[in-house]
Amino acid sequence: MKLATFTEGSSTRIGVVRDGGIVDLSVAVPDLPRDMIALISSEAAMAKARAAAEEASTISLDKVTLEAPIPFPGKVLAIGLNYRDHVEESGQAMPEHQVWFNKQHNCITGPYADIALPAVSSLLDYEAEMCFVIGKRCKHVPKERAHEVIAGYFVGNDVSVRDWQLRTNTWQIGKSFDTHGPTGPWIVTPDEVGDPHALDIKCWVNGEIRQNSNTKHLIFNCFDQIAHLSQAFTLDPGDVIFTGTSGGVGAAMKPMQFLKEGDVVRVEVEKLGSIENRVVPEKAETVIEAA
């Protein structure tokens, strides 16, 4: 099942993607939760959505705007240095332990939304990643049971502002600029994905392929990640995990190739679909909302 958050007119809703269209769950099953996190955290609700999607009418995808599948995640956690070739191109030692950082939830944006070129930096880079979302509240999850808490998988781009990322030991700010977490186009449930550690993952910039790998090359796989994180803190439904990027980032090219205004970045993960985002200049305007 492919679950999407979409906007039609002025209304944002959740639905199931099928045959080039989307089943509006608020119409097909009115008693279902209207929020994606509430839906994926309920096995009963997911079963109802699956049954309804087989028969209900659809809205053509070209008549809606697909949003980030989880528009307002609780935690956004990302692992660094998790493909061998990326570790090598970064000039780092192979990690003995998992290297984690936070992306602030304000970075999350839609699968076809624009990426902002920051007013304060020109060192904008891409990182193609497979993401997954937690569907069950959990703690101290053994690796062999980690698959039980994943609600589904989707495509992500861990957009990075390299000078802001590397000026301190904690990468959080350089990874959290507004719009720097495009995700989507939908959540694919585990039954449709099969083995998440056997998926091709690719990134193109303006049609030129930059990254070309497979999730089998993850140093710490998805289940390792859940087992590790859940030893420290509770994972909640709606928490989004970025699983790492492969070699081929712009900062490692010779000469370096950072994103510029007008560039189009496409990230594709086998079985999960693709996202595509254009780089536009940030409007550096002071915003202070009234009380």
N, C-alpha and C positions, 0 to 999 in steps of 0.2 A: 504494500500500500504506500502511496505517495501522498503525504500530508502537506498542505500549503496554507500560508497566510496570504490573503489577497484583498485588494481594494477594488471595489466597483462603485463608481460615482463617489460619494462621500462616505461610504460605509466600508469598514475593514472587517473581514470575517475569516473563518477557517473552512477548509474544504479538502476533498480528496481528488487528486488529479487522475483522470482516466480518458484515454482515447482523444487526446488533444483538447480536452476540456476540463472543467473543474466542477465537482458536485458541491453545491453550497449546503453545508451540513446544517446551517440554521433553518433551512427550508426542508431538507430531506428528513432530518430527525430533530425537530424543534426542542426536544427535552435534553439534547446533548449540551455539554459545556460550550460556551462561546469563546473560550480562551484556549490557545494551543497547549499551554502547560497543564491546565486542568484536564484536557482531553488525553494527553499522552500518559498522564499519571494514573488513569483509571482503566483497568483492563476491561471492565464492562462497557465503558464508553467507547473504547477502541473497537470492541467486537461489534457494537451497534453501527459504528461508522463504516466498518468493513462491509457489513451486510448491506447497508443502505447504498454504498457506492456501486454495488453491482447492478442496481436497477434504476437508480435515480437519474433524472435528466441532468445535463451539464451545461455550463456556460462556457463558450469558446474562450480559450486562453488569451486570444488576441483582443478580447473585450475587457480584460482585467489587468491590474498591475500586481505582479507578484512581489510580496514584501519579504523581509527576512523571515524565515520560518518561525523563529523564536525572537520576536521583535524586542522583548524586554527580558533578557535572561537574568537569572539571579547572579551566578558567578560566570565569568568568562575566563577560563584557564587555558594557558598555552604552554606547550613543552618546547624547549629549544634544543638545538644540537641533537636531533633525533634521526637523522639519516647520515650514514658514514661519509658520503661524498660531500654533504654540506658541512660537516665537521671539518673535513680536510680542507675545503676551499676557504673556510673561516680561519684556518691556522690555529685551531684549538686542539687540545688533547681529547681523546675519546672520553666521554663522561663516565665516571664510575657510578654516579647517582643521577637520577632524573633531574633535569634543570627546568624549573617552572617559573612562570611569571604571570601576572594578571594583565588582561586587557579590560579596560573599563567598559561597562555596558553601553556607554554613549557612542562607542566606535561602531556598533552593529548597524549595518545598513542593508538594503535589499540587493538581490542578485544582479540587477541591471541598473542600479543607482550609480550616480557619479561618485568618484573618489576625489577628495579635495587635495590639491597641491598646496601645502601650508604656506602661509604668508611668511613664516619664520624659517623656512628651510627649503632647499632644492634637492635634498638627498632622499628622495622618495623611492621606495623599493617595494617589490612584490614578493610574496611567498605563498605558493600554491599549497593548499593543505586539505586533507580529509578531516571533517569535523564529526563529532557525534554529540547527542544530547542525552542527558540522564533522564530516566523515566520513573525511577523509584528512589525514595529517600533511603540512604544506605550508609553504613559505617563498617569498617573492618571487613571488607569484602575480599575473600580469597580469590586469587586469579582464576581458578577453575569455575567460579560462579559469577565472574564479572559480566559476562554476556547477558545475565539476567536483568541488569539494571540499565541497559542501553535501550532507549526508545527508538532510535534510528540514527541514520548517517546523512550527511549532506556535504556540500562543497563550500570551502572557505578560502579567503585570501587574507593572510596575516600581513596587511600593509604596514610598512615600517618606515619610520623617519630616522635614518641611520645616525645622524649626528646627535639627535636627542636620545636615541637608544643607547649609544655607546659612551656618552659623556659621564655616565654613572654605572655602578655595578648592577643596579636594578634597572631593568629595561622598560618598566611599566609605562612611563610617560611617552617614550618613543614608539610604543606599540598601541597607544590608546587615543590618538588624535581622532576627532570626529570624522566619521565615514570610513575609518580605516579597518573595518571588519565586515566587508561584504560577505554574505552567506546565502545559501539557497541551492537551487531554486525551490527545493522542497525537501522534506524529511522522507527518506526511504527506510521503511521498516526492515528490521534484520532478516525477516523471512525472504525478502526479495533480494537482499544483498548477498546472502550466503557468507562466505569467508571474507571478512573485511580486510584481511591481510594478503589479498591477492588481486588488488585493483590497480590498473594503470592510472597514473596521475600526471597531468600535463599542464603547462602554462605557455601561452603565446602572448607576445607584445606586438601589436600592429601586424599580426599574422606570422611573425617570426617565432618559432618554437624556442623557448628558453629553458624550460624544465621538462624532463621526460623520465619518469621513474615508475615505481610500483610500490604499493604499501607493504609488500613483503620485505622491503628493505628498512622498515622501521627498526631502530635499535631497541626501543621499548615499545611494545605493541599496545593496542587499546586496552587490553585486559591487564597488562602490567601497569598501565597508567592508573586505572581505577583502583587496583589493589594498593598501589603506593599512596595515592592521594587520600583514600578513605582510611588509611591508618592515622592520618593527621586530623582530618575534619570530615564532618558529615557532608555528603553530596546530596543535593536536593533536585527534585524534578525541575527541569528547565535550565539546569546548569549546562553550559556549552563548553566543549573541550576541543581545542585546536591541537592536532596530533603531531605537528612538526612538518618541516619542509625539506625538500631534497636539494641537491646541488643545482646551480644555475641562476642564482639570484644576481641582480644587477650589480651589487656592490663587489662581487667576486670576479666580474668580468674584467678583461684587460683590453682597452681601458674600461673603467667603470661605466655602466649604462643605467643611469637613474631615470625614473619616469618623468615625463615633461607634459606640459599642457597639450591636450589633444590625443595623447596616447590611449590606446584601448587594450586592456588586459583581459584575457580570457583564461579561465581555469576550468579544467574538465577532469572529473573522476569517473572512471568506468562504473556503470550501473547507477550512478548518482546524478548524472546530468552535468550541466555547465553553468557558469556565471560569467558575465561580461560587463566590465565597468570602464567608463571613460574618465580620464583625468581632467579636472577643471580647476581653475585657480580659486583659492579660498577667498570669500568675501570677508575681509578683515574688519568687521564692524563691531563696535562695542555693543554688547547686549546686556542690559540690566532690567529684568522684568519687575514691573511694579508689584507691590505687595497686594 
